[in-house]
Amino acid sequence: MYPANFDYQKAESVEQALQALAANPDLKIIAGGHSLLPAMKLRLAQPPALLDIFGLQELRGIRREGDTFVVGAMTTHAEVLRSDLPLFPEVAHWVGDPMVRNRGTIGGSLAHADPSADYPAAALALGVEFVIRGMGGERTVHADDMFVGMFESAVKPGELLTHIRIPATIQASAYEKFRHPASHYAVVGVAVARHAGGEIRAAFTGAAERAQRLSKLEEGLKGGQSAMTGLVDAGGLLGDRFASAEYRAHLVDVLADRALKRLG
């Protein structure tokens, strides 16, 4: 299918993009386009106008600042895959195919907040900070407050996710995923990371309306438990023709156990 008619603009700078968003609330941001364009082709999304920010070089690249990695929102999955970042390169390996990885962006995926996307679970496990900019200035949102609901993040209308900050002091990390065979999205994915000082953060994606922390697992590990089941209640999970809520709850247990064994 073809998308409905729409107007197209291309931003030359972050400031220009923010001004365009302020002037036209109907503008929809497009980066790599691998989330938005399929929805437009199916007429599930019909934005009247698109603002292309993919070419903004100021939002690209990976650099280290002390104990923190700074990653531009327009950095592609392929660039993440080749980087020395904790956990994210492993997650990027699971994203789509080479075409998607060379065009899709980490910021676009995170801001889109797809409930089956891989990066949100990794962001929660790593304790990533999101830097969001609007006409009123810049603000920082912690990963715990970033994913609000299904396809809903903390990025408000008129704002841009400009970059993310990842701790460079992660001691070990792992991501385990049971993927849909056609879309390669997560039926369930579990990410775990050991932080400096020994704290382990864990999160899951694909099973609920948004990526969430695995609080029961984290608390159990603090108490010295090694093997745990019933980490999430099936009553709060998604169920569809691919996997029931009960099966997704079971997968969370299985994948969390695998990820922890890899963590060592």
C-alpha positions as a Markdown table, in Angstrom:
| # | Residue | x | y | z |
|---|---|---|---|---|
| 1 | Met | 0.0 | 0.0 | 0.0 |
| 2 | Tyr | 1.0 | 3.6 | -0.4 |
| 3 | Pro | 0.8 | 6.2 | 2.4 |
| 4 | Ala | -1.6 | 9.1 | 2.3 |
| 5 | Asn | -0.4 | 12.4 | 0.9 |
| 6 | Phe | 1.9 | 14.4 | 3.2 |
| 7 | Asp | 4.1 | 17.5 | 3.2 |
| 8 | Tyr | 7.8 | 17.0 | 3.6 |
| 9 | Gln | 10.4 | 19.3 | 5.3 |
| 10 | Lys | 14.1 | 18.7 | 5.9 |
| 11 | Ala | 15.8 | 20.3 | 8.9 |
| 12 | Glu | 19.3 | 21.7 | 8.5 |
| 13 | Ser | 19.9 | 22.1 | 12.3 |
| 14 | Val | 18.5 | 21.2 | 15.6 |
| 15 | Glu | 17.4 | 24.8 | 16.2 |
| 16 | Gln | 15.7 | 24.9 | 12.8 |
| 17 | Ala | 13.9 | 21.6 | 13.6 |
| 18 | Leu | 12.6 | 23.0 | 16.9 |
| 19 | Gln | 11.4 | 26.2 | 15.3 |
| 20 | Ala | 9.6 | 24.2 | 12.7 |
| 21 | Leu | 7.9 | 22.0 | 15.3 |
| 22 | Ala | 6.9 | 25.1 | 17.3 |
| 23 | Ala | 5.4 | 26.6 | 14.2 |
| 24 | Asn | 3.5 | 23.5 | 13.1 |
| 25 | Pro | 2.2 | 21.1 | 15.8 |
| 26 | Asp | 1.1 | 18.7 | 13.0 |
| 27 | Leu | 4.7 | 17.9 | 12.0 |
| 28 | Lys | 5.8 | 14.3 | 12.6 |
| 29 | Ile | 9.5 | 13.7 | 13.1 |
| 30 | Ile | 11.1 | 11.1 | 10.8 |
| 31 | Ala | 14.7 | 9.8 | 11.3 |
| 32 | Gly | 15.6 | 6.5 | 9.7 |
| 33 | Gly | 11.9 | 5.9 | 9.0 |
| 34 | His | 11.9 | 2.1 | 9.7 |
| 35 | Ser | 9.2 | 2.5 | 12.3 |
| 36 | Leu | 7.1 | 5.3 | 10.9 |
| 37 | Leu | 7.0 | 4.5 | 7.2 |
| 38 | Pro | 5.6 | 0.9 | 7.5 |
| 39 | Ala | 2.8 | 2.3 | 9.6 |
| 40 | Met | 2.1 | 5.0 | 7.1 |
| 41 | Lys | 2.0 | 2.5 | 4.2 |
| 42 | Leu | -0.6 | 0.5 | 6.1 |
| 43 | Arg | -2.5 | 3.8 | 6.8 |
| 44 | Leu | -2.1 | 3.1 | 10.6 |
| 45 | Ala | -0.4 | 6.5 | 10.8 |
| 46 | Gln | -1.4 | 9.4 | 8.5 |
| 47 | Pro | 0.7 | 12.5 | 9.5 |
| 48 | Pro | -0.1 | 15.5 | 7.4 |
| 49 | Ala | 3.6 | 16.6 | 7.4 |
| 50 | Leu | 7.0 | 15.1 | 8.1 |
| 51 | Leu | 10.1 | 16.7 | 9.4 |
| 52 | Asp | 13.3 | 14.8 | 8.3 |
| 53 | Ile | 16.1 | 15.1 | 10.9 |
| 54 | Phe | 18.2 | 12.2 | 9.7 |
| 55 | Gly | 20.9 | 14.4 | 8.2 |
| 56 | Leu | 21.6 | 16.4 | 11.3 |
| 57 | Gln | 25.3 | 15.6 | 11.9 |
| 58 | Glu | 25.3 | 17.3 | 15.3 |
| 59 | Leu | 23.1 | 14.5 | 16.5 |
| 60 | Arg | 25.4 | 11.7 | 15.3 |
| 61 | Gly | 28.4 | 10.0 | 16.8 |
| 62 | Ile | 29.6 | 8.3 | 19.9 |
| 63 | Arg | 32.2 | 9.8 | 22.3 |
| 64 | Arg | 33.4 | 9.2 | 25.8 |
| 65 | Glu | 33.3 | 11.9 | 28.5 |
| 66 | Gly | 34.9 | 10.5 | 31.7 |
| 67 | Asp | 32.8 | 7.7 | 33.0 |
| 68 | Thr | 30.0 | 8.3 | 30.5 |
| 69 | Phe | 29.4 | 7.5 | 26.8 |
| 70 | Val | 27.5 | 10.1 | 24.9 |
| 71 | Val | 25.6 | 8.8 | 21.9 |
| 72 | Gly | 23.9 | 11.1 | 19.4 |
| 73 | Ala | 20.2 | 10.3 | 18.7 |
| 74 | Met | 20.9 | 9.9 | 14.9 |
| 75 | Thr | 23.6 | 7.3 | 15.4 |
| 76 | Thr | 22.6 | 4.3 | 13.4 |
| 77 | His | 22.2 | 0.8 | 14.6 |
| 78 | Ala | 25.2 | -0.3 | 12.5 |
| 79 | Glu | 27.4 | 2.3 | 14.2 |
| 80 | Val | 26.2 | 1.1 | 17.6 |
| 81 | Leu | 26.9 | -2.4 | 16.6 |
| 82 | Arg | 30.6 | -1.5 | 15.8 |
| 83 | Ser | 31.1 | 0.5 | 19.0 |
| 84 | Asp | 32.6 | -0.2 | 22.4 |
| 85 | Leu | 29.4 | 0.7 | 24.2 |
| 86 | Pro | 28.1 | -1.7 | 27.0 |
| 87 | Leu | 25.2 | -4.0 | 26.0 |
| 88 | Phe | 23.9 | -1.8 | 23.1 |
| 89 | Pro | 26.1 | -3.5 | 20.5 |
| 90 | Glu | 24.7 | -6.9 | 21.4 |
| 91 | Val | 21.2 | -5.5 | 21.3 |
| 92 | Ala | 21.9 | -3.8 | 17.9 |
| 93 | His | 22.8 | -7.2 | 16.5 |
| 94 | Trp | 19.2 | -8.3 | 17.0 |
| 95 | Val | 17.7 | -5.3 | 15.3 |
| 96 | Gly | 16.1 | -6.0 | 11.9 |
| 97 | Asp | 18.6 | -6.8 | 9.0 |
| 98 | Pro | 21.6 | -5.0 | 7.5 |
| 99 | Met | 19.4 | -2.5 | 5.6 |
| 100 | Val | 17.5 | -1.6 | 8.8 |
| 101 | Arg | 20.7 | -1.4 | 10.8 |
| 102 | Asn | 22.3 | 1.0 | 8.3 |
| 103 | Arg | 19.4 | 3.4 | 8.2 |
| 104 | Gly | 17.5 | 3.1 | 11.5 |
| 105 | Thr | 18.7 | 5.2 | 14.4 |
| 106 | Ile | 19.0 | 4.5 | 18.1 |
| 107 | Gly | 17.3 | 7.7 | 19.1 |
| 108 | Gly | 14.4 | 7.0 | 16.7 |
| 109 | Ser | 13.8 | 3.6 | 18.2 |
| 110 | Leu | 14.0 | 4.8 | 21.8 |
| 111 | Ala | 11.7 | 7.8 | 21.3 |
| 112 | His | 9.2 | 5.7 | 19.3 |
| 113 | Ala | 8.9 | 3.4 | 22.4 |
| 114 | Asp | 7.6 | 0.4 | 20.6 |
| 115 | Pro | 6.6 | -2.1 | 23.3 |
| 116 | Ser | 8.5 | -4.9 | 21.4 |
| 117 | Ala | 11.6 | -2.9 | 20.6 |
| 118 | Asp | 15.0 | -4.2 | 22.0 |
| 119 | Tyr | 16.7 | -0.9 | 23.1 |
| 120 | Pro | 14.3 | 0.1 | 25.8 |
| 121 | Ala | 15.1 | -2.9 | 28.0 |
| 122 | Ala | 18.8 | -2.3 | 27.5 |
| 123 | Ala | 18.3 | 1.4 | 28.4 |
| 124 | Leu | 16.5 | 0.5 | 31.6 |
| 125 | Ala | 19.1 | -2.1 | 32.6 |
| 126 | Leu | 22.0 | 0.3 | 32.0 |
| 127 | Gly | 20.3 | 3.2 | 33.7 |
| 128 | Val | 20.6 | 5.5 | 30.6 |
| 129 | Glu | 19.9 | 9.2 | 30.8 |
| 130 | Phe | 18.0 | 10.8 | 27.9 |
| 131 | Val | 18.8 | 14.4 | 26.9 |
| 132 | Ile | 15.7 | 16.1 | 25.4 |
| 133 | Arg | 15.6 | 19.6 | 23.9 |
| 134 | Gly | 12.8 | 22.0 | 23.2 |
| 135 | Met | 12.3 | 25.7 | 22.6 |
| 136 | Gly | 12.3 | 26.2 | 26.4 |
| 137 | Gly | 15.7 | 24.5 | 26.8 |
| 138 | Glu | 17.2 | 21.2 | 27.6 |
| 139 | Arg | 16.1 | 18.6 | 30.2 |
| 140 | Thr | 17.4 | 15.2 | 31.2 |
| 141 | Val | 15.1 | 12.2 | 31.8 |
| 142 | His | 16.3 | 8.9 | 33.5 |
| 143 | Ala | 15.4 | 5.7 | 31.7 |
| 144 | Asp | 13.1 | 4.7 | 34.6 |
| 145 | Asp | 10.8 | 7.7 | 33.5 |
| 146 | Met | 11.3 | 7.5 | 29.8 |
| 147 | Phe | 8.9 | 4.8 | 28.6 |
| 148 | Val | 5.4 | 6.0 | 29.6 |
| 149 | Gly | 3.1 | 3.6 | 27.6 |
| 150 | Met | 2.6 | 1.9 | 24.3 |
| 151 | Phe | 4.4 | 3.9 | 21.7 |
| 152 | Glu | 4.6 | 6.7 | 24.2 |
| 153 | Ser | 7.8 | 8.2 | 25.6 |
| 154 | Ala | 8.7 | 11.2 | 27.8 |
| 155 | Val | 9.5 | 13.2 | 24.7 |
| 156 | Lys | 6.7 | 15.8 | 24.4 |
| 157 | Pro | 5.3 | 17.5 | 21.3 |
| 158 | Gly | 7.7 | 20.1 | 20.1 |
| 159 | Glu | 10.8 | 18.4 | 21.6 |
| 160 | Leu | 13.7 | 16.3 | 20.2 |
| 161 | Leu | 15.7 | 13.6 | 21.8 |
| 162 | Thr | 19.2 | 14.8 | 21.1 |
| 163 | His | 21.5 | 12.3 | 22.7 |
| 164 | Ile | 21.7 | 9.7 | 25.4 |
| 165 | Arg | 24.2 | 9.1 | 28.2 |
| 166 | Ile | 25.3 | 5.6 | 29.1 |
| 167 | Pro | 27.5 | 4.7 | 32.1 |
| 168 | Ala | 30.9 | 3.6 | 31.0 |
| 169 | Thr | 31.5 | 1.7 | 34.3 |
| 170 | Ile | 29.3 | -1.3 | 33.5 |
| 171 | Gln | 31.1 | -4.4 | 34.6 |
| 172 | Ala | 29.1 | -7.0 | 32.6 |
| 173 | Ser | 25.8 | -7.2 | 30.7 |
| 174 | Ala | 23.7 | -9.6 | 28.6 |
| 175 | Tyr | 20.6 | -9.6 | 26.5 |
| 176 | Glu | 18.4 | -12.6 | 25.7 |
| 177 | Lys | 15.6 | -12.6 | 23.3 |
| 178 | Phe | 12.8 | -14.8 | 21.9 |
| 179 | Arg | 12.0 | -13.1 | 18.6 |
| 180 | His | 9.1 | -13.2 | 16.2 |
| 181 | Pro | 10.3 | -15.2 | 13.2 |
| 182 | Ala | 9.0 | -12.7 | 10.6 |
| 183 | Ser | 9.3 | -9.2 | 12.1 |
| 184 | His | 12.3 | -10.1 | 14.4 |
| 185 | Tyr | 10.7 | -7.9 | 17.1 |
| 186 | Ala | 10.9 | -9.3 | 20.6 |
| 187 | Val | 8.1 | -11.6 | 21.7 |
| 188 | Val | 10.1 | -11.2 | 25.0 |
| 189 | Gly | 13.5 | -9.8 | 25.6 |
| 190 | Val | 15.4 | -9.5 | 28.9 |
| 191 | Ala | 18.4 | -7.3 | 29.5 |
| 192 | Val | 20.7 | -7.4 | 32.6 |
| 193 | Ala | 23.6 | -5.3 | 33.6 |
| 194 | Arg | 26.0 | -5.3 | 36.6 |
| 195 | His | 27.0 | -1.8 | 37.6 |
| 196 | Ala | 30.0 | -0.5 | 39.4 |
| 197 | Gly | 29.6 | -1.6 | 43.0 |
| 198 | Gly | 27.9 | -4.9 | 42.0 |
| 199 | Glu | 24.3 | -3.6 | 41.7 |
| 200 | Ile | 22.4 | -5.6 | 39.0 |
| 201 | Arg | 19.6 | -3.9 | 37.0 |
| 202 | Ala | 17.3 | -5.9 | 34.8 |
| 203 | Ala | 14.4 | -5.2 | 32.5 |
| 204 | Phe | 12.1 | -6.8 | 30.0 |
| 205 | Thr | 10.5 | -5.8 | 26.7 |
| 206 | Gly | 7.9 | -7.3 | 24.4 |
| 207 | Ala | 5.6 | -8.7 | 27.1 |
| 208 | Ala | 3.8 | -5.6 | 28.2 |
| 209 | Glu | 2.6 | -2.2 | 26.9 |
| 210 | Arg | 6.1 | -0.8 | 27.7 |
| 211 | Ala | 9.5 | -2.0 | 28.7 |
| 212 | Gln | 9.8 | -2.3 | 32.5 |
| 213 | Arg | 12.3 | -3.1 | 35.2 |
| 214 | Leu | 12.3 | -6.6 | 36.7 |
| 215 | Ser | 12.1 | -5.4 | 40.3 |
| 216 | Lys | 11.4 | -8.9 | 41.7 |
| 217 | Leu | 14.5 | -10.2 | 40.1 |
| 218 | Glu | 16.6 | -7.3 | 41.3 |
| 219 | Glu | 15.4 | -7.5 | 44.9 |
| 220 | Gly | 15.9 | -11.3 | 44.9 |
| 221 | Leu | 19.5 | -10.9 | 43.8 |
| 222 | Lys | 20.1 | -8.4 | 46.6 |
| 223 | Gly | 18.9 | -11.1 | 49.0 |
| 224 | Gly | 21.2 | -13.7 | 47.6 |
| 225 | Gln | 18.7 | -15.7 | 45.5 |
| 226 | Ser | 20.1 | -17.1 | 42.3 |
| 227 | Ala | 17.2 | -18.9 | 40.6 |
| 228 | Met | 13.7 | -17.2 | 40.5 |
| 229 | Thr | 10.4 | -17.8 | 38.8 |
| 230 | Gly | 7.2 | -15.8 | 38.7 |
| 231 | Leu | 9.2 | -12.7 | 38.0 |
| 232 | Val | 6.1 | -10.9 | 36.4 |
| 233 | Asp | 2.4 | -11.4 | 36.8 |
| 234 | Ala | 0.8 | -12.7 | 33.6 |
| 235 | Gly | -2.3 | -10.6 | 34.5 |
| 236 | Gly | -0.5 | -7.4 | 33.4 |
| 237 | Leu | 1.0 | -8.8 | 30.2 |
| 238 | Leu | 0.0 | -8.8 | 26.6 |
| 239 | Gly | -1.4 | -11.8 | 24.9 |
| 240 | Asp | -2.0 | -12.4 | 21.2 |
| 241 | Arg | -1.9 | -15.1 | 18.5 |
| 242 | Phe | 1.9 | -15.3 | 18.7 |
| 243 | Ala | 2.1 | -15.8 | 22.5 |
| 244 | Ser | -0.3 | -15.8 | 25.4 |
| 245 | Ala | 0.2 | -13.6 | 28.5 |
| 246 | Glu | 1.1 | -16.8 | 30.5 |
| 247 | Tyr | 3.6 | -17.9 | 27.9 |
| 248 | Arg | 5.2 | -14.5 | 27.9 |
| 249 | Ala | 5.5 | -14.6 | 31.7 |
| 250 | His | 7.2 | -18.0 | 31.4 |
| 251 | Leu | 9.6 | -16.6 | 28.7 |
| 252 | Val | 10.6 | -13.7 | 31.1 |
| 253 | Asp | 11.6 | -16.3 | 33.7 |
| 254 | Val | 13.6 | -18.4 | 31.2 |
| 255 | Leu | 15.3 | -15.5 | 29.4 |
| 256 | Ala | 16.2 | -13.8 | 32.7 |
| 257 | Asp | 17.8 | -17.1 | 33.9 |
| 258 | Arg | 19.9 | -17.3 | 30.7 |
| 259 | Ala | 21.0 | -13.7 | 30.9 |
| 260 | Leu | 22.1 | -14.0 | 34.5 |
| 261 | Lys | 24.1 | -17.1 | 33.7 |
| 262 | Arg | 25.9 | -15.2 | 31.0 |
| 263 | Leu | 26.5 | -12.3 | 33.4 |
| 264 | Gly | 28.4 | -14.7 | 35.7 |
